[in-house]
Amino acid sequence: MLSNYTAKYTRIDSGYMGQLVEWSEVITEGKTLDECRETLKDALNEMVLAYRQQGKDIPLGGGLLEQLSVEI
């Protein structure tokens, strides 16, 4: 089964932080956005393996990320 997840990236002092919206335990950092994206994919794969080994339900993907703006 293929599932898509929504990634949220935040610029931090050391580069970027990435986190899955639907699975908040999956979080990584990278010096570049590409590095962060790759480590987030690796972390997701590792979490799926760990959850399967433990017999846990894998969170479903397909969340919606909404960005709100305000004029300041």
Secondary structure, 3 states (H helix, E strand, C coil): CCCCCCEEEEEECCEEEEEECCCCCCEEEECCHHHHHHHHHHHHHHHHHHHHHHCCCCCCCCCCCCCCCCCC
